Amino acid sequence: MVRLTFILSILILSLSYTSAQTLDDALRLSIHNYNSTARFAGVSGAFSPLGADVSVASINPAGIAEFRKSEITATLNSFNTQNSAELLDSQEGLINDLSESQIGLGNIAAVFHYDPPSFDTRTFNLAIGYNQIANYKETIEYGGTTSGTILQRFLEQAEGRTLNELGDFEAGLAYDAEAIFDPEEDGSYLSDFVTLSERVQKNEVIERTGSLNEVFISIGSNIKNKLSWGATLGFPFASYSETKRYTESDPNNNVDFFDEIGFNQNLKTSGVGFNLKLGVIYKVTPRLRVGAAIHSQSYFLLTDEFDTDIAYTFTEDGNTQSSTAQSPISEFEYQISGPWRALAGLGYLYSFGDLKGFVSGEVEYVKYNSASFNLTANSTDPLDQFFEDDLNEDVDNFFGSAVNIRAGTELAYKMLRARLGVALPSSPFSDNSIIEVSPSYSVGLGYRANRYYVDVAYTLRSFGTNYSPYRLLDRDPEPFIDIDNNRTIMTVTLGYKL
């Protein structure tokens, strides 16, 4: 899994306009961690040259042609996520650990097999179903005492602006809550912080939920038991929710008057899209197979709902006073085109007496910088056009092309199956120095009877994130948080051949 540097997210320091759209949106919809069948998970998804598993509808649809019987299948995933977060340069040096679990549907599908009355065409199959592509659920919490304050961001936004230009989501709220003020009414704003570098207690809780899923319709055909081809029309749909609860407090009275500020952000994103996948599998020999597929960009129509609020508490002349301010709920429709991708794989079937199995590997190429934003499809606001151009320029500058590698093997003894897999992703950024990559590992077991089968798999993924709760013109005073994420996934699949 990649080590993502979310500090690259662009939050424009604009006062009259605040948008929830960032590079994170494109990245979140572009990185796929398929949570499909347990057989697929057990070999880390290295299935593109093999087929006969419904998961391939979202990878290489030519594999749908390899089914010789109709079947139905359903998969449950159990996620356990642990986040360890540390606020760098804090006096306490605390590491906050949070662990949570979730059970979700990873796959449900049906394949309908048909034997055409033709010697050349051996199969013509149809598959319909659902695969989960990514799961976003996690909770992050950190705390500690460091120098600096979020008020510096609000002051930077407000500098030189009139009250009407402060905006509704950050600086304007800070003014309404009396966290910043303009005593001379000349556009030079102040706060209770004198140097803006005083040390205060910082805490934040971030809660994220949602997933990226795909409903698909696939067809596949096998010709002369030599060449298989397939096509998938995919309809991905995304649901994402994020709440951030950021607070600063001054229990040691390092700042006169200031007691506490709380800044909360709420984001909900939902939408649907479509894409097309085409693939082939060619049997070089009865045991050696090669596969290839290409995926079009996924075109999403998304809706964001975004709001913020601020609560400020201060003490003056021995009296504690509190003020609050709430933004309106901003709803905005926009479009994102995800990256196109291509993959190629090689698989080999082997047997040693009663032992049979396969080894498989594949390489996936993802052109992350082919993603793009369209914020003006339903808007004529020139600021939307400005922000769209800025976002797409950042996509070109920060994103690059990536090569992801997956490999796996299955060993079969009579009705029993054992599987191993490894996946090595690559950086989505053009500058490889800003991320690290770590492999993910999987193991699996299966039982195959005449008409039904049961598969289980265990997958371990880990990654790290650098995060900053707010952006400044000079990034040095920003607080930075190291987050280590470990996710384990237990996958169970039940299937029945019709």
Secondary structure as UniProt FT lines:
FT   STRAND          4..5
FT   HELIX           6..8
FT   HELIX           23..30
FT   HELIX           38..42
FT   TURN            43..45
FT   TURN            48..50
FT   HELIX           54..58
FT   HELIX           61..66
FT   STRAND          71..87
FT   TURN            88..89
FT   STRAND          95..112
FT   STRAND          121..135
FT   STRAND          138..147
FT   HELIX           151..158
FT   TURN            159..160
FT   HELIX           163..165
FT   HELIX           171..176
FT   TURN            177..178
FT   TURN            183..184
FT   STRAND          199..223
FT   TURN            224..226
FT   STRAND          227..249
FT   TURN            251..252
FT   STRAND          258..283
FT   STRAND          288..295
FT   STRAND          299..316
FT   TURN            317..318
FT   STRAND          319..326
FT   STRAND          330..337
FT   STRAND          341..352
FT   TURN            353..354
FT   STRAND          355..367
FT   HELIX           368..370
FT   STRAND          372..374
FT   TURN            377..378
FT   HELIX           382..398
FT   STRAND          401..413
FT   TURN            414..415
FT   STRAND          416..424
FT   HELIX           432..434
FT   STRAND          440..448
FT   STRAND          452..467
FT   TURN            476..477
FT   STRAND          481..497
//
